[in-house]
Amino acid sequence: MTPGGARGHGLRVHDGLVSTHLALALAALAATMACAVLRPRGIPEAAVAVAGAALVVVTGGLGPSAALDEARELGPTLAFLAAILVMGAMAERDGLFRAAGGLLARRAGRSPTRLLGLVVVVASLVTAVLSLDATVVLLTPVVVATTAALAVAPRPHTHACVHLANSASLLLPVSNLSNLLALRASGLSFPRFAALMALPWMAAIAVEWVGLRRLFARDLAAPAVDAHAGDGARAPVPRFALLVIALTLAGFLVEGPLGIDPAVVAAAGALALAVPALRRGRARPCWAWGSSCAPPGRPAWTTPSPPSCRPEAPSPPWSGSRRPPPCWRTSSTTCRRSSSCCPPSPGRAPAPCSPPSSGSTWGPT
């Protein structure tokens, strides 16, 4: 074999190994995405992702030293994201989103269009400050409950939450994981990033508003049935949570000149909200309750159930075509399987549930 032929053979072998390693990495990524969507047997996608990454390293697709370098580079970004998610979860436990739902119901009156405008504003702010995950996971259920209380079509308002969770995540580095990666790659400061993205952020929100108005014009034409749905007991505004969030944002503005990593500021804000909640018993790590009060996909925190709530029940107390009772649905104030406590509507106190009589269905008493 000539030297040129040997070199050509070596290149083909090298290309084959690269193709194999790339195919393995893509397969691991696909398996992780499938697990996140399908949740087979409740397996968390993190377990599949870690196993796939380990397989890529073991097979030589990525050397151990290169893997450690990547972990060191991405570690602060992931810690930053985790701290922001904890802040959002703790704000929800303190009632921030319930208070927002009550405000939406009171201010909207009988106008679905006004409610849509309020949802656009609130969803944009929540996405910008607490990340798109907070809008999808924490705000959207509150908006759905608010539309049900006002008896208006939910489609325009839920679509607003989902759309703005994406388009309104341009403003701050905390709004989106992609923003965090871009911030570290570009070398921009937090204030400079926000200044550059302010106009695109406002333009995206304006486009969403016009598009939602036109797309759901028929749904928005019908007035709300219950104009006084939000006139009941108002959910208290969690002033401490709002103060911590404001101070955390202020910390992001000065962390550059002070030479502090943004992950440290975010971790301080998360601890400021989590530690008092742990001391008061309003939140506990998942493992304190086991699996009964930690549904898949929820943050790693859960609210302790009231004494009248039962964390477990032997079997669902409904059968046939009867619908599950509202008090068996996951909420921020009840266990996943509670047969005595109903989740509260925005601005309303919890309502007890009673067993159905013959031929009746479950529901609030």
C-alpha positions as CSV (number, residue, x, y, z in Angstrom):
1,M,0.0,0.0,0.0
2,T,1.3,3.4,-0.9
3,P,1.8,6.1,1.8
4,G,-1.1,8.1,0.2
5,G,-3.3,5.0,0.4
6,A,-2.4,4.5,4.0
7,R,-3.2,8.1,4.8
8,G,-6.5,7.8,2.9
9,H,-7.4,4.6,4.8
10,G,-6.6,6.4,8.1
11,L,-8.8,9.3,7.2
12,R,-11.7,7.0,6.4
13,V,-11.3,5.2,9.8
14,H,-11.2,8.5,11.6
15,D,-14.3,9.8,9.7
16,G,-16.1,6.6,10.6
17,L,-15.3,7.0,14.3
18,V,-16.4,10.6,14.2
19,S,-19.7,9.6,12.6
20,T,-20.2,6.9,15.2
21,H,-19.6,9.2,18.1
22,L,-21.9,11.9,16.6
23,A,-24.6,9.3,16.0
24,L,-24.3,8.1,19.6
25,A,-24.5,11.7,20.9
26,L,-27.5,12.4,18.8
27,A,-29.2,9.2,20.0
28,A,-28.6,10.2,23.6
29,L,-30.1,13.6,22.9
30,A,-33.1,12.1,21.2
31,A,-33.6,9.6,24.1
32,T,-33.5,12.5,26.6
33,M,-36.0,14.5,24.7
34,A,-38.3,11.5,24.3
35,C,-38.1,10.8,28.1
36,A,-38.9,14.4,28.9
37,V,-42.0,14.3,26.7
38,L,-43.3,10.7,27.4
39,R,-42.1,10.1,30.9
40,P,-41.9,6.3,30.7
41,R,-42.6,4.9,34.1
42,G,-41.8,8.3,35.7
43,I,-38.2,8.1,34.8
44,P,-36.7,11.7,35.0
45,E,-35.0,13.0,31.9
46,A,-32.0,13.9,33.9
47,A,-31.2,10.2,34.5
48,V,-31.3,9.5,30.8
49,A,-29.2,12.6,30.0
50,V,-26.5,11.7,32.6
51,A,-26.4,8.1,31.3
52,G,-26.1,9.3,27.7
53,A,-23.3,11.8,28.6
54,A,-21.4,9.1,30.5
55,L,-21.7,6.7,27.5
56,V,-20.3,9.4,25.1
57,V,-17.3,9.9,27.4
58,V,-16.7,6.1,27.9
59,T,-16.8,5.4,24.2
60,G,-14.3,8.1,23.5
61,G,-16.6,10.6,21.8
62,L,-15.4,13.2,24.3
63,G,-12.3,12.9,26.5
64,P,-12.6,13.2,30.3
65,S,-10.5,16.4,30.4
66,A,-12.7,18.0,27.7
67,A,-15.8,16.9,29.6
68,L,-14.5,18.5,32.8
69,D,-13.7,21.7,31.0
70,E,-17.3,21.8,29.6
71,A,-18.7,21.2,33.1
72,R,-16.6,24.0,34.6
73,E,-17.7,26.4,31.9
74,L,-21.4,25.5,32.1
75,G,-21.6,25.0,35.8
76,P,-22.1,28.6,36.8
77,T,-24.8,29.0,34.1
78,L,-26.7,25.9,35.3
79,A,-26.4,27.0,39.0
80,F,-27.8,30.4,37.9
81,L,-30.7,28.8,36.2
82,A,-31.4,26.5,39.2
83,A,-31.5,29.4,41.5
84,I,-33.9,31.4,39.3
85,L,-36.2,28.3,39.2
86,V,-36.1,28.0,43.0
87,M,-37.0,31.7,43.3
88,G,-40.0,31.2,41.0
89,A,-41.2,28.2,42.9
90,M,-40.8,30.0,46.3
91,A,-42.7,33.0,45.0
92,E,-45.5,30.8,43.9
93,R,-45.5,29.1,47.4
94,D,-45.8,32.6,49.0
95,G,-48.9,33.4,46.9
96,L,-47.4,35.8,44.3
97,F,-49.2,34.1,41.4
98,R,-52.5,33.7,43.3
99,A,-52.4,37.4,44.1
100,A,-51.7,38.1,40.4
101,G,-54.7,36.0,39.4
102,G,-57.0,37.9,41.8
103,L,-55.7,41.2,40.4
104,L,-56.4,40.1,36.8
105,A,-59.9,39.1,37.7
106,R,-60.7,42.4,39.5
107,R,-59.2,44.6,36.9
108,A,-60.7,42.8,33.9
109,G,-64.3,43.4,34.8
110,R,-66.5,42.1,32.0
111,S,-64.0,42.7,29.2
112,P,-62.1,39.7,27.9
113,T,-60.0,42.1,25.8
114,R,-58.9,43.9,28.9
115,L,-58.1,40.6,30.6
116,L,-56.0,39.7,27.6
117,G,-54.1,42.9,27.8
118,L,-53.5,42.3,31.5
119,V,-52.3,38.8,30.9
120,V,-49.9,40.0,28.2
121,V,-48.4,42.5,30.6
122,V,-48.1,40.1,33.5
123,A,-46.8,37.2,31.4
124,S,-44.2,39.5,29.8
125,L,-43.0,40.7,33.3
126,V,-43.0,37.2,34.8
127,T,-41.1,35.8,31.8
128,A,-38.5,38.6,31.8
129,V,-37.9,38.5,35.6
130,L,-38.5,34.8,36.6
131,S,-37.8,33.0,33.3
132,L,-40.1,31.5,30.7
133,D,-40.4,28.3,32.9
134,A,-42.3,30.4,35.6
135,T,-44.7,31.6,33.0
136,V,-45.5,28.2,31.6
137,V,-45.6,26.2,34.8
138,L,-46.7,28.7,37.5
139,L,-48.6,31.6,35.7
140,T,-50.6,29.7,33.1
141,P,-52.6,27.6,35.6
142,V,-53.6,30.8,37.4
143,V,-54.7,32.4,34.1
144,V,-56.8,29.3,33.3
145,A,-58.5,29.5,36.7
146,T,-59.1,33.2,36.2
147,T,-60.8,32.7,32.9
148,A,-63.0,29.9,34.4
149,A,-64.0,32.3,37.3
150,L,-65.0,35.0,34.8
151,A,-66.6,32.5,32.4
152,V,-64.6,33.7,29.4
153,A,-63.0,31.7,26.6
154,P,-59.6,30.5,27.8
155,R,-57.9,30.2,24.4
156,P,-56.7,33.8,23.9
157,H,-55.3,34.0,27.4
158,T,-53.6,30.7,27.5
159,H,-52.1,31.2,24.1
160,A,-50.8,34.6,25.3
161,C,-49.0,32.9,28.2
162,V,-47.4,30.2,25.9
163,H,-46.4,32.7,23.2
164,L,-45.0,35.3,25.6
165,A,-43.1,32.7,27.4
166,N,-41.0,32.6,24.3
167,S,-41.1,36.0,22.7
168,A,-41.0,38.0,26.0
169,S,-37.8,36.1,27.1
170,L,-35.6,38.5,25.1
171,L,-35.0,41.2,27.7
172,L,-32.8,39.8,30.5
173,P,-30.2,37.1,30.8
174,V,-32.4,35.4,33.4
175,S,-35.3,35.1,31.1
176,N,-34.0,32.3,29.0
177,L,-31.2,29.7,29.2
178,S,-30.1,30.7,25.7
179,N,-29.7,34.3,27.0
180,L,-27.4,33.1,29.8
181,L,-25.2,31.2,27.3
182,A,-25.1,34.3,25.0
183,L,-24.3,36.6,27.9
184,R,-21.2,34.5,28.9
185,A,-20.1,34.0,25.3
186,S,-20.5,37.7,24.4
187,G,-18.8,39.2,27.5
188,L,-21.6,41.7,27.9
189,S,-22.6,43.0,31.3
190,F,-26.1,42.4,32.6
191,P,-27.3,46.1,32.1
192,R,-25.7,46.3,28.6
193,F,-27.5,43.1,27.6
194,A,-30.8,44.4,28.8
195,A,-30.3,47.8,27.1
196,L,-29.6,46.1,23.7
197,M,-32.6,43.8,24.0
198,A,-35.2,46.3,25.3
199,L,-36.4,47.5,21.9
200,P,-36.7,44.0,20.4
201,W,-38.5,42.9,23.5
202,M,-41.1,45.6,23.3
203,A,-41.5,45.0,19.5
204,A,-42.1,41.3,20.1
205,I,-44.7,42.0,22.7
206,A,-46.5,44.5,20.5
207,V,-46.5,41.9,17.6
208,E,-48.0,39.3,19.9
209,W,-50.7,41.7,21.2
210,V,-51.8,42.6,17.6
211,G,-51.7,38.9,16.5
212,L,-53.7,37.6,19.5
213,R,-56.3,40.3,19.1
214,R,-56.8,39.4,15.4
215,L,-56.6,35.7,15.8
216,F,-59.1,35.4,18.7
217,A,-61.4,38.3,17.8
218,R,-64.5,36.1,18.0
219,D,-63.6,34.8,21.5
220,L,-62.8,38.2,22.8
221,A,-66.2,39.6,21.5
222,A,-68.3,37.8,24.2
223,P,-68.4,39.7,27.5
224,A,-67.6,37.9,30.8
225,V,-70.5,36.4,32.6
226,D,-69.4,37.0,36.2
227,A,-68.0,40.5,36.5
228,H,-67.7,40.1,40.3
229,A,-65.7,36.9,40.3
230,G,-62.7,38.7,41.9
231,D,-64.7,40.6,44.5
232,G,-64.3,37.9,47.2
233,A,-61.5,37.5,49.7
234,R,-58.3,39.0,48.1
235,A,-55.2,36.9,48.2
236,P,-52.5,38.9,50.2
237,V,-49.6,40.3,48.2
238,P,-46.4,38.7,49.3
239,R,-44.4,41.8,49.9
240,F,-41.3,40.0,51.1
241,A,-41.1,37.9,47.9
242,L,-41.5,41.0,45.8
243,L,-38.8,42.8,47.8
244,V,-36.4,39.8,47.4
245,I,-37.0,39.7,43.7
246,A,-36.4,43.5,43.4
247,L,-33.2,43.3,45.4
248,T,-32.0,40.3,43.3
249,L,-32.6,42.3,40.1
250,A,-30.7,45.3,41.6
251,G,-27.9,42.9,42.4
252,F,-27.7,41.8,38.8
253,L,-27.2,45.4,37.8
254,V,-24.2,45.9,40.1
255,E,-22.6,42.5,40.0
256,G,-20.4,43.4,37.0
257,P,-18.6,46.4,38.6
258,L,-18.3,44.5,41.9
259,G,-16.8,41.4,40.2
260,I,-19.5,39.1,41.6
261,D,-20.7,36.1,39.6
262,P,-24.4,36.4,38.7
263,A,-24.9,32.9,40.0
264,V,-24.0,34.1,43.5
265,V,-26.6,36.9,43.3
266,A,-29.3,34.5,42.1
267,A,-28.3,31.9,44.8
268,A,-28.6,34.6,47.5
269,G,-32.1,35.5,46.3
270,A,-33.2,31.9,46.2
271,L,-31.9,31.3,49.7
272,A,-33.6,34.5,51.0
273,L,-36.9,33.0,49.9
274,A,-36.3,29.3,50.6
275,V,-34.8,29.5,54.1
276,P,-37.8,31.4,55.7
277,A,-40.2,29.0,54.0
278,L,-38.4,26.0,55.3
279,R,-38.3,27.4,58.8
280,R,-42.1,28.1,58.7
281,G,-42.8,24.7,57.4
282,R,-44.4,26.2,54.3
283,A,-42.1,24.2,52.0
284,R,-40.0,21.1,52.3
285,P,-37.7,19.2,49.9
286,C,-39.4,16.5,48.0
287,W,-37.8,13.7,49.9
288,A,-39.6,14.9,53.1
289,W,-42.9,13.8,51.7
290,G,-41.9,10.9,49.4
291,S,-43.6,10.4,46.1
292,S,-47.2,11.1,47.2
293,C,-46.9,14.9,47.1
294,A,-44.3,15.3,44.4
295,P,-46.0,14.9,41.0
296,P,-43.7,14.5,38.0
297,G,-42.6,17.8,36.5
298,R,-43.1,19.9,39.6
299,P,-40.2,21.8,41.2
300,A,-38.2,20.1,43.9
301,W,-40.3,21.6,46.6
302,T,-43.8,20.9,47.9
303,T,-46.2,22.6,50.2
304,P,-47.1,20.7,53.4
305,S,-50.7,19.5,53.3
306,P,-53.3,20.9,55.8
307,P,-54.3,18.6,58.6
308,S,-57.5,17.7,56.7
309,C,-55.7,16.6,53.6
310,R,-54.7,13.0,53.2
311,P,-51.4,12.5,51.3
312,E,-52.5,9.1,50.0
313,A,-55.7,7.3,49.3
314,P,-56.0,3.6,48.4
315,S,-57.9,4.2,45.2
316,P,-59.7,7.0,43.4
317,P,-63.2,7.5,44.8
318,W,-64.9,7.9,41.4
319,S,-65.8,5.4,38.7
320,G,-67.5,5.1,35.4
321,S,-68.1,8.4,33.6
322,R,-67.9,10.6,36.7
323,R,-65.1,13.2,36.5
324,P,-62.4,13.4,39.1
325,P,-63.1,15.9,41.8
326,P,-61.3,19.2,41.7
327,C,-59.8,18.5,45.1
328,W,-57.8,15.6,43.6
329,R,-56.0,17.9,41.1
330,T,-52.5,19.0,41.8
331,S,-52.3,22.5,43.2
332,S,-49.9,24.6,45.3
333,T,-52.0,24.2,48.4
334,T,-53.1,20.5,48.4
335,C,-51.5,17.1,48.0
336,R,-51.9,15.3,44.7
337,R,-54.5,12.9,46.3
338,S,-56.6,14.9,48.7
339,S,-60.2,14.1,49.2
340,S,-61.1,16.9,51.6
341,C,-59.4,20.1,50.3
342,C,-60.2,21.8,47.1
343,P,-57.7,24.1,45.4
344,P,-58.7,27.7,45.8
345,S,-59.7,29.9,42.8
346,P,-57.8,33.2,42.4
347,G,-58.9,35.6,45.1
348,R,-61.1,33.0,46.9
349,A,-60.7,30.8,50.0
350,P,-60.4,27.0,49.7
351,A,-63.7,25.2,49.6
352,P,-64.2,21.8,51.2
353,C,-65.2,18.8,49.2
354,S,-67.8,16.3,50.2
355,P,-68.4,12.7,48.9
356,P,-71.0,12.4,46.2
357,S,-74.4,11.0,47.0
358,S,-76.0,8.4,44.7
359,G,-76.0,9.6,41.2
360,S,-74.2,12.9,41.9
361,T,-70.7,14.0,41.1
362,W,-67.8,15.3,43.1
363,G,-67.3,19.0,43.6
364,P,-67.1,21.8,46.1
365,T,-69.8,21.9,48.8
